[in-house]
Amino acid sequence: MKINIDTVKGFQDSLPPQSQLREKIKKVFQKNAQKAGFQPLETPIIEYEELVKSDTLPSEGEDEAVRDRFKLEDRAGRNLSLRYEFTFQLARIFKQNPNLKLPFKRFQIGPVFRDEPIKQGRTRQFTQCDIDIMGDDSRLAEAECLSVINNTLEDLQIKGTTVQLNNRKLMNAILDSVRITKPQQVLRELDKLGKLPIEDIKVNLRKVADVNQILTLFKLLEKDLSFFKENSFDGAQEIEDLIALCKEYNIKASFSPTLMRGFAYYTGNIFEILSENGTSLMGGGRFDNLVGKYLDRNIPAVGCSFSLEALIGLLPELKNLPVKPVSKALIISLDQTEDAIALATTLRKNNIPTQITEDKPGKALEYANSYQIPYTIFIGQAEIVKKKLKLKDMNSGDETLLTEAALVKKLKK
């Protein structure tokens, strides 16, 4: 039987230099999350099917991400699913750990899985970078999440981003004012704005609303935030307060009444961060009804996340981001293996990433060039006698004889 050795559709390998770029982005995100007091959290990639499926979520109908989950069965016949995101797992974590001190600030980086159509920047396994704050219902918590993401993008040299905001309470108030009786269906149609022609969306809305309701609804969606605030629409003040806090963090934020994301479980402010050309890079919002549902407690929560694959796919300039070579030095042993190992051990103890090779010099130098290792160190009988090592700068070609102490000092710079 012929074996299919192709990568499974929707999945992909990550080889250098892309794998190095991925690690750099993860480290930048982790650094910014930890600087803001977020703690690392790890969860299993497999959960019980009962925990995942939509009837355990506070929504009407099945969420798209939930519908696209991968379903499994173990040898005991238990129904399981691969996680499709991190957020729903928080409800289980708080049920099992009810005494977690609040507010609890976590970040998580890891793979999630969705059995959905693939396209540019979207695979069926992708790496999600996520931050959440549980137990804090303030706008400050929302601004803190946005600040971590914004700082991450700045550190990755992504300029000109903006934050768009909307609010679930405000949308509910708008729909109530128009006397919409099936709000979830209407929100799902409005979520298609920018993806489908507006006339097609209006035709679809005729299934759940009359012509006058649709006309009034679209007129309201053209109003600015001050209109809703002056007319005491619920949620408008929350948006204004978050915009003011974003300004304190030097984040550009604005109200977007057509922003519709995850209204199946978001309860307050929702947000997306857009690139300079208007592409959505990441998003999130407040989900106060999700985390404490198995405890019969209301635990306010807010968070945001981005897909590593989508971010790289949407921002081609990231591929030009400089990444450090995996090693700073390559020791070329000229029949002096024991001394080469001793030198490598010394360099590694001084946090200098180092490799060793017994290949002939020509082949070793070719290897160093191919992996952009900036320095090679020759250690042979002549170097042992002189008690000096020959250091070659692979960029300039310069060669220098140095004592071990001087060599360590130079490479530590």
Phi and psi in degrees as a GROMACS rama.xvg file:
@    title "Ramachandran Plot"
@    xaxis  label "Phi"
@    yaxis  label "Psi"
@TYPE xy
-74.2967  130.951  LYS-2
-91.4465  131.233  ILE-3
-82.7563  111.186  ASN-4
-102.73  15.4908  ILE-5
-74.2591  157.763  ASP-6
-67.4964  139.921  THR-7
-59.6979  138.751  VAL-8
-56.621  130.097  LYS-9
92.2383  -2.19982  GLY-10
-122.332  157.196  PHE-11
-152.334  154.441  GLN-12
-85.0134  163.587  ASP-13
-133.379  108.786  SER-14
-109.461  159.96  LEU-15
-59.9491  143.398  PRO-16
-87.9276  -6.79473  PRO-17
-61.5728  -37.8069  GLN-18
-63.9141  -34.4897  SER-19
-68.5376  -39.1818  GLN-20
-62.2514  -43.1214  LEU-21
-60.1109  -43.8955  ARG-22
-64.2029  -38.3325  GLU-23
-63.3928  -45.3983  LYS-24
-61.3568  -43.7972  ILE-25
-61.47  -41.5912  LYS-26
-67.2127  -38.1447  LYS-27
-64.4468  -44.533  VAL-28
-62.758  -46.1295  PHE-29
-61.1921  -42.7074  GLN-30
-59.0272  -46.3247  LYS-31
-69.6014  -35.689  ASN-32
-65.5944  -44.7991  ALA-33
-68.9978  -33.7689  GLN-34
-63.2913  -27.4884  LYS-35
-94.6136  9.79888  ALA-36
87.959  13.1678  GLY-37
-82.778  138.417  PHE-38
-104.353  147.973  GLN-39
-70.8782  143.718  PRO-40
-136.776  139.723  LEU-41
-125.08  139.182  GLU-42
-133.587  158.204  THR-43
-66.1843  153.734  PRO-44
-83.0348  -9.84009  ILE-45
-117.464  135.018  ILE-46
-132.222  162.817  GLU-47
-64.2913  141.116  TYR-48
-55.6206  -37.2568  GLU-49
-62.2164  -31.7294  GLU-50
-73.8031  -28.1582  LEU-51
-91.5711  -39.5754  VAL-52
-66.9989  160.721  LYS-53
-66.3815  -22.6513  SER-54
-71.5621  -5.2772  ASP-55
-97.8432  0.781631  THR-56
-106.327  147.069  LEU-57
-76.8941  68.207  PRO-58
-142.291  164.072  SER-59
-103.09  121.979  GLU-60
80.1839  -179.425  GLY-61
-100.475  126.791  GLU-62
-62.9037  145.21  ASP-63
-58.9873  -43.9295  GLU-64
-64.2276  -36.9968  ALA-65
-68.0343  -41.0154  VAL-66
-62.1207  -31.6138  ARG-67
-91.8156  17.1022  ASP-68
-69.8726  152.351  ARG-69
-84.1461  128.435  PHE-70
-104.108  140.762  LYS-71
-133.103  168.504  LEU-72
-144.294  130.211  GLU-73
-86.6925  179.439  ASP-74
-67.8248  -16.1748  ARG-75
-90.0949  1.6736  ALA-76
85.0185  10.1189  GLY-77
-74.8223  136.794  ARG-78
-83.2468  123.21  ASN-79
-129.759  165.963  LEU-80
-141.214  147.421  SER-81
-74.6706  142.232  LEU-82
-65.2136  139.735  ARG-83
-103.983  -9.40569  TYR-84
-166.099  -179.689  GLU-85
-96.6949  -28.3982  PHE-86
-60.5408  -44.7423  THR-87
-63.8221  -23.6367  PHE-88
-70.4588  -18.9412  GLN-89
-62.8277  -33.9175  LEU-90
-62.4526  -41.4457  ALA-91
-66.5756  -42.6768  ARG-92
-59.4545  -43.0728  ILE-93
-73.2124  -29.1896  PHE-94
-65.4303  -41.0986  LYS-95
-81.9538  -19.292  GLN-96
-132.052  65.2477  ASN-97
-67.184  -14.4515  PRO-98
-98.9549  14.6732  ASN-99
-57.0216  129.765  LEU-100
-68.3273  128.538  LYS-101
-102.715  149.59  LEU-102
-70.9324  145.412  PRO-103
-109.447  118.956  PHE-104
-110.602  118.194  LYS-105
-127.221  154.419  ARG-106
-129.331  153.737  PHE-107
-148.565  140.323  GLN-108
-129.652  124.747  ILE-109
177.502  173.702  GLY-110
-79.2115  142.329  PRO-111
-128.985  163.256  VAL-112
-134.557  133.553  PHE-113
-141.085  128.245  ARG-114
-87.5389  74.9591  ASP-115
-128.645  165.433  GLU-116
-58.193  139.888  PRO-117
-94.4809  150.325  ILE-118
-156.731  -177.301  LYS-119
-55.7828  123.785  GLN-120
81.3204  1.67197  GLY-121
-129.889  121.782  ARG-122
-123.008  170.112  THR-123
-83.1839  -16.675  ARG-124
-120.876  124.292  GLN-125
-140.393  159.778  PHE-126
-96.9799  118.853  THR-127
-98.6913  134.859  GLN-128
-111.598  115.943  CYS-129
-132.763  140.93  ASP-130
-131.312  144.944  ILE-131
-146.059  149.598  ASP-132
-123.328  119.929  ILE-133
-107.175  138.418  MET-134
91.2536  17.7201  GLY-135
-138.938  115.08  ASP-136
-98.0173  14.826  ASP-137
-85.1496  159.42  SER-138
-69.2305  -26.225  ARG-139
-60.4074  -39.5916  LEU-140
-61.3503  -39.7088  ALA-141
-65.2822  -42.4874  GLU-142
-66.2382  -34.6329  ALA-143
-63.0342  -42.9876  GLU-144
-61.6298  -46.2257  CYS-145
-63.9666  -34.4746  LEU-146
-64.5869  -41.8612  SER-147
-60.8234  -45.7673  VAL-148
-66.3602  -43.602  ILE-149
-61.9791  -42.9936  ASN-150
-65.1937  -35.5724  ASN-151
-61.236  -46.8929  THR-152
-63.9092  -39.9279  LEU-153
-63.7237  -41.9178  GLU-154
-65.1608  -25.6998  ASP-155
-88.4313  9.53867  LEU-156
64.917  30.5152  GLN-157
-96.3603  110.888  ILE-158
-105.447  164.826  LYS-159
74.5812  19.3684  GLY-160
-78.7424  154.878  THR-161
-135.995  158.42  THR-162
-109.734  129.892  VAL-163
-105.349  138.912  GLN-164
-125.962  146.496  LEU-165
-146.352  -177.73  ASN-166
-147.597  132.396  ASN-167
-63.469  -40.593  ARG-168
-62.5204  -40.5836  LYS-169
-63.9159  -43.8986  LEU-170
-63.8954  -39.422  MET-171
-61.2214  -41.5673  ASN-172
-65.6262  -39.269  ALA-173
-63.7613  -45.7112  ILE-174
-65.6313  -37.6617  LEU-175
-63.1432  -39.6249  ASP-176
-65.7753  -24.8569  SER-177
-94.8515  -0.76996  VAL-178
61.7441  41.6547  ARG-179
-74.8121  129.663  ILE-180
-98.4254  -13.9709  THR-181
-126.864  73.7086  LYS-182
-61.9163  -37.6272  PRO-183
-62.8545  -42.1607  GLN-184
-64.1827  -39.3859  GLN-185
-65.8253  -43.9457  VAL-186
-62.0688  -38.3363  LEU-187
-63.7183  -37.2997  ARG-188
-70.5787  -41.5611  GLU-189
-64.9177  -26.189  LEU-190
-65.3718  -16.1564  ASP-191
-87.396  -1.47106  LYS-192
-59.6039  131.603  LEU-193
89.5959  -16.0267  GLY-194
-104.564  -33.0027  LYS-195
-122.571  156.496  LEU-196
-57.7687  141.719  PRO-197
-61.05  -31.9188  ILE-198
-67.0289  -35.4243  GLU-199
-64.6786  -38.7341  ASP-200
-66.2941  -41.0467  ILE-201
-64.0164  -38.1854  LYS-202
-63.1708  -43.5302  VAL-203
-63.6316  -35.8672  ASN-204
-67.1112  -22.1406  LEU-205
-62.102  -17.4638  ARG-206
-73.0228  -22.4582  LYS-207
-127.051  -0.874078  VAL-208
-152.45  155.676  ALA-209
-88.5081  174.958  ASP-210
-59.8936  -44.4274  VAL-211
-64.1901  -39.8161  ASN-212
-61.8056  -42.9853  GLN-213
-65.6999  -44.0854  ILE-214
-61.5782  -45.2112  LEU-215
-64.0918  -40.8676  THR-216
-60.3291  -46.0797  LEU-217
-71.1395  -28.9015  PHE-218
-66.5153  -39.0713  LYS-219
-65.8757  -36.4288  LEU-220
-69.971  -9.0165  LEU-221
-91.3497  -8.23803  GLU-222
-75.5701  153.315  LYS-223
-89.5658  174.909  ASP-224
-63.0438  -35.0519  LEU-225
-60.438  -34.7358  SER-226
-61.0222  -46.9726  PHE-227
-69.0288  -34.158  PHE-228
-69.0881  -45.0545  LYS-229
-64.2863  -28.4444  GLU-230
-100.01  16.0092  ASN-231
57.3457  40.7464  SER-232
-74.8126  131.594  PHE-233
-60.019  139.151  ASP-234
93.7809  -20.914  GLY-235
-64.1716  -40.5494  ALA-236
-65.9122  -35.9576  GLN-237
-61.6418  -40.4089  GLU-238
-64.789  -46.6768  ILE-239
-61.4089  -40.5153  GLU-240
-64.1846  -40.3681  ASP-241
-68.7994  -38.1603  LEU-242
-60.0718  -41.4352  ILE-243
-64.3814  -41.1014  ALA-244
-68.6601  -38.5425  LEU-245
-59.0518  -37.1156  CYS-246
-60.1789  -37.681  LYS-247
-65.3698  -27.8326  GLU-248
-91.6883  7.2701  TYR-249
60.7926  38.4728  ASN-250
-109.972  128.11  ILE-251
-79.4666  119.679  LYS-252
-133.67  145.171  ALA-253
-148.624  158.686  SER-254
-80.1157  133.274  PHE-255
-133.163  98.3324  SER-256
-66.3638  -13.3406  PRO-257
-97.0664  4.41537  THR-258
-74.8054  117.823  LEU-259
-132.154  102.115  MET-260
-136.634  131.546  ARG-261
54.3525  35.7818  GLY-262
-67.0359  -6.22053  PHE-263
-65.2872  -28.6689  ALA-264
-136.114  -9.0667  TYR-265
-71.9358  145.183  TYR-266
-120.82  -15.1287  THR-267
-141.878  -127.875  GLY-268
-63.0411  140.308  ASN-269
-124.928  154.002  ILE-270
-151.069  153.829  PHE-271
-134.932  143.959  GLU-272
-103.036  125.329  ILE-273
-108.805  147.04  LEU-274
-76.4045  177.349  SER-275
-60.6089  -30.7021  GLU-276
-94.2253  11.1571  ASN-277
89.8612  7.24302  GLY-278
-79.4917  134.662  THR-279
-74.2181  121.531  SER-280
-99.0525  -34.8383  LEU-281
-165.689  163.368  MET-282
-160.161  177.091  GLY-283
176.158  -161.601  GLY-284
167.094  -173.025  GLY-285
-94.3173  131.796  ARG-286
-132.951  75.0512  PHE-287
-74.9516  -12.0597  ASP-288
-102.517  5.39291  ASN-289
-101.384  -48.2762  LEU-290
-65.9105  -39.4975  VAL-291
-97.6148  15.6858  GLY-292
-66.425  -30.9337  LYS-293
-83.7951  -7.11026  TYR-294
-103.367  -1.99156  LEU-295
55.3622  38.5409  ASP-296
-127.457  149.199  ARG-297
-93.6058  106.413  ASN-298
-109.563  106.059  ILE-299
-61.5396  146.256  PRO-300
-152.801  148.446  ALA-301
-146.373  148.474  VAL-302
-167.382  170.38  GLY-303
-153.412  161.572  CYS-304
-155.355  167.192  SER-305
-146.274  155.288  PHE-306
-91.4229  127.689  SER-307
-59.9222  -44.4726  LEU-308
-64.3745  -43.321  GLU-309
-65.3885  -41.3679  ALA-310
-60.8809  -45.6738  LEU-311
-66.0272  -39.1658  ILE-312
-68.3575  -33.1691  GLY-313
-85.7941  -19.0416  LEU-314
-122.26  82.2076  LEU-315
-58.6371  -23.8751  PRO-316
-65.7062  -19.9903  GLU-317
-62.2381  -28.0838  LEU-318
-67.9015  -16.2415  LYS-319
-95.2957  2.83025  ASN-320
-67.3036  127.383  LEU-321
-65.6407  135.315  PRO-322
-123.344  147.797  VAL-323
-72.4975  141.168  LYS-324
-59.3665  153.078  PRO-325
-63.8002  -28.5723  VAL-326
-130.244  149.355  SER-327
-94.3207  -24.4079  LYS-328
-144.06  147.42  ALA-329
-120.795  117.426  LEU-330
-86.2483  123.055  ILE-331
-102.449  106.993  ILE-332
-84.1366  123.03  SER-333
-103.83  76.8061  LEU-334
60.7774  32.747  ASP-335
-132.527  55.4218  GLN-336
-60.3005  -44.6183  THR-337
-62.3259  -44.3315  GLU-338
-66.5241  -35.3532  ASP-339
-64.4915  -41.8318  ALA-340
-64.3356  -42.3033  ILE-341
-62.6508  -41.1694  ALA-342
-67.1408  -42.9365  LEU-343
-60.3013  -40.6202  ALA-344
-62.3125  -42.5282  THR-345
-62.7878  -46.4056  THR-346
-63.3924  -42.658  LEU-347
-65.9272  -35.7746  ARG-348
-64.9726  -23.0147  LYS-349
-95.8024  19.5704  ASN-350
60.537  35.4181  ASN-351
-108.646  105.561  ILE-352
-58.6787  124.164  PRO-353
-138.678  140.808  THR-354
-117.686  161.2  GLN-355
-124.997  144.096  ILE-356
-141.222  149.803  THR-357
-108.365  11.1198  GLU-358
-67.3717  161.628  ASP-359
-63.0347  150.558  LYS-360
-51.752  -43.142  PRO-361
-59.4993  -46.9117  GLY-362
-67.5859  -38.3695  LYS-363
-64.7922  -41.9769  ALA-364
-66.4104  -36.7909  LEU-365
-63.0904  -41.1735  GLU-366
-62.0337  -46.572  TYR-367
-59.6104  -41.1803  ALA-368
-63.9711  -42.5226  ASN-369
-65.0695  -29.9425  SER-370
-107.437  15.5571  TYR-371
54.2799  37.362  GLN-372
-74.9549  119.834  ILE-373
-72.7512  -23.8815  PRO-374
-133.666  144.171  TYR-375
-120.778  148.002  THR-376
-125.721  122.082  ILE-377
-94.2888  131.785  PHE-378
-135.167  106.248  ILE-379
-133.059  -169.099  GLY-380
-61.1025  -39.4542  GLN-381
-63.009  -40.2078  ALA-382
-68.5233  -36.5757  GLU-383
-64.3528  -43.6298  ILE-384
-64.1027  -45.574  VAL-385
-76.4653  -14.5589  LYS-386
56.8827  33.394  LYS-387
-136.632  145.568  LYS-388
-109.956  142.854  LEU-389
-89.5591  115.907  LYS-390
-103.782  126.508  LEU-391
-111.677  124.641  LYS-392
-81.8758  114.001  ASP-393
-72.5826  -17.2655  MET-394
-83.8057  -47.5309  ASN-395
-92.335  -23.1335  SER-396
86.1919  -3.39682  GLY-397
-66.7996  142.846  ASP-398
-121.029  137.713  GLU-399
-136.843  141.085  THR-400
-94.6098  124.898  LEU-401
-135.527  148.731  LEU-402
-69.8905  163.918  THR-403
-59.1057  -43.0579  GLU-404
-62.5865  -42.8492  ALA-405
-67.1004  -35.7048  ALA-406
-63.2475  -47.2429  LEU-407
-59.7221  -45.6211  VAL-408
-60.6497  -42.0284  LYS-409
-66.9449  -44.4034  LYS-410
-74.0536  -19.7877  LEU-411
-76.5  -15.661  LYS-412
